[in-house]
Amino acid sequence: MQPSSGVDQPESLLAAYDQQLRGEAETPSAVSVARFGPLRLVTFRGGRGFVTYRDLGGADERGVAGLVAAALDHFTANPAISRVEWKTRGHDTAPGLDEALHAHGFVAGETESIMIGTAEVLDVSVPLPQGVTLRRITQEADVRRMCVMDGQVFGDDEQQIEVMVDALLHRQSIDPLMELWVAEFEDEVIGAGRLEPVPNTDFSGIWGGAVVPEWRHRGIYRALTAARARSALQRGHHLIHSDSTAHSRPILQRSGLICVSTTTPYDWRR
């Protein structure tokens, strides 16, 4: 697909996000999917449940509470599910959602910025520190090294790291479009990120961007972003989206991406 004329303003970018990226497009590695009203109830490998939707169908506060209860009932009926994430968006009409989620044991995580822009603005030449190289990886050993680095940056424990390794290796086996990129210095992974082209849309997503603290502010994150944007353009995807933390948002803003909304994960654990 090609981006329509005028898709360069926050309202147009947000509309493209809602139309193209909410629903099936955001859960390509789902093991199973069930529907309850407007909700898409997704099960992933590793006992993880996920709730998403394009909108809540105009539900009032009572209706929203009922949707939360039904979603949790669906997942708790499966003893293999140990964790459920409900993905909220700041621009949705969702009366009473925060209260309903908390009442059912969900805990709000860090709010992230939904960043969108053209891939062209990210495809720039970024000088790397001496001795640092970038490359795309596919081998299991490299994927594991990348996940260990990510886990250290994001504070994951060994079990969470193993879940991520398994998820990425499985995803590679079923989705040849996904790309994993690392920055290395003397055989050490010091930065990483993945590219997820979304079929039949204008978008590729850049996810999991991380650089170890001692190598930050030296252009490595921007270089990893540029490499992924370049690959997205080669695939014909002209829009980039990312859910960005407070660390990565300023970099993407300086590069020309726009914050169109926010997203907050709410997690429930058995």
PyMOL commands that set and color helices and strands:
alter all, ss='L'
color gray80, all
select helices_A, chain A and resi 10-21+24-26+61-76+97-103+119-122+140-154+158-174+213-215+220-234+249-255
alter helices_A, ss='H'
color red, helices_A
select strands_A, chain A and resi 32-36+39-44+48-52+83-89+107-108+112-118+132-137+179-185+188-197+203-211+239-244+258-269
alter strands_A, ss='S'
color yellow, strands_A
deselect
rebuild
show_as cartoon
